[in-house]
Amino acid sequence: MNYSYPIDESWTTEEIVDVVNYYSVIEKAYEKGIIKQDLIAAYNRYKEIVPSKSEEKQLDKQFEKQSGYVPFRVIKKAKDFQPQDKIKM
């Protein structure tokens, strides 16, 4: 990994850790696969921190530009899976 995660300096340390966890879950979905439940839990926490759809899109674009991974596609694919299913991009 040779990139950084998009971070808002106004977030608390706990929020930063949770956002980094969310992006690492997205990476895992691409690299190894992840259980839907784990993905959705990380996404729900991310949405508590970043409730604005436009801010979410902006941060996700920054992440995609740096990593090549597209969070939207992972979340969209997860909607078609059962809770215990493994999502692999």
C-alpha positions as CSV (number, residue, x, y, z in Angstrom):
1,M,0.0,0.0,0.0
2,N,1.6,3.2,-1.2
3,Y,-1.2,5.7,-0.5
4,S,-3.0,7.5,2.3
5,Y,-6.6,7.5,3.3
6,P,-8.8,10.6,3.0
7,I,-9.0,12.1,6.5
8,D,-10.9,15.1,7.7
9,E,-8.8,16.9,10.4
10,S,-12.0,17.8,12.3
11,W,-12.6,14.2,13.1
12,T,-11.8,12.7,16.5
13,T,-9.1,10.1,16.9
14,E,-11.8,7.4,17.2
15,E,-13.6,8.6,14.1
16,I,-10.3,8.6,12.1
17,V,-9.7,5.0,13.3
18,D,-13.2,4.0,12.2
19,V,-12.9,5.6,8.8
20,V,-9.5,4.0,8.2
21,N,-11.1,0.7,9.3
22,Y,-13.9,1.2,6.7
23,Y,-11.4,1.8,3.9
24,S,-9.3,-1.2,5.0
25,V,-12.5,-3.3,4.8
26,I,-13.0,-2.0,1.2
27,E,-9.4,-3.1,0.4
28,K,-10.0,-6.5,1.9
29,A,-13.1,-7.0,-0.3
30,Y,-10.9,-6.5,-3.3
31,E,-7.9,-8.4,-2.1
32,K,-9.2,-11.4,-0.1
33,G,-12.9,-11.0,0.3
34,I,-14.9,-10.0,3.4
35,I,-18.1,-11.2,5.2
36,K,-21.0,-9.0,4.3
37,Q,-21.8,-8.4,8.0
38,D,-18.4,-7.0,8.7
39,L,-18.6,-4.7,5.6
40,I,-22.0,-3.4,6.5
41,A,-21.0,-2.8,10.2
42,A,-17.9,-0.7,9.0
43,Y,-20.1,1.1,6.4
44,N,-22.8,2.0,9.0
45,R,-20.1,3.4,11.3
46,Y,-18.6,5.3,8.4
47,K,-22.0,6.8,7.6
48,E,-22.4,8.0,11.2
49,I,-19.1,10.0,10.8
50,V,-19.8,11.0,7.1
51,P,-23.6,11.4,6.9
52,S,-23.5,13.7,3.9
53,K,-23.8,11.8,0.5
54,S,-21.8,14.5,-1.2
55,E,-19.0,14.3,1.3
56,E,-19.0,10.5,1.1
57,K,-18.7,10.7,-2.7
58,Q,-15.8,13.2,-2.4
59,L,-13.9,11.1,0.1
60,D,-14.5,7.9,-1.8
61,K,-13.2,9.6,-5.0
62,Q,-10.0,10.5,-3.2
63,F,-9.7,7.0,-2.0
64,E,-10.4,5.5,-5.4
65,K,-7.9,7.9,-7.1
66,Q,-5.1,6.8,-4.7
67,S,-5.9,3.1,-4.3
68,G,-7.9,2.1,-7.4
69,Y,-10.6,0.6,-5.2
70,V,-14.2,1.8,-5.6
71,P,-16.1,1.7,-2.3
72,F,-19.5,2.3,-4.1
73,R,-19.1,-0.9,-6.1
74,V,-18.4,-3.0,-3.0
75,I,-21.4,-1.6,-1.1
76,K,-23.6,-2.0,-4.1
77,K,-22.5,-5.6,-4.6
78,A,-23.1,-6.3,-0.9
79,K,-26.8,-5.5,-1.2
80,D,-27.3,-8.7,-3.3
81,F,-25.7,-11.0,-0.6
82,Q,-26.9,-12.7,2.5
83,P,-25.4,-11.6,5.9
84,Q,-22.9,-14.5,6.1
85,D,-21.8,-14.4,2.5
86,K,-18.3,-13.4,1.6
87,I,-18.0,-10.5,-0.9
88,K,-15.0,-10.7,-3.2
89,M,-14.4,-8.1,-6.0
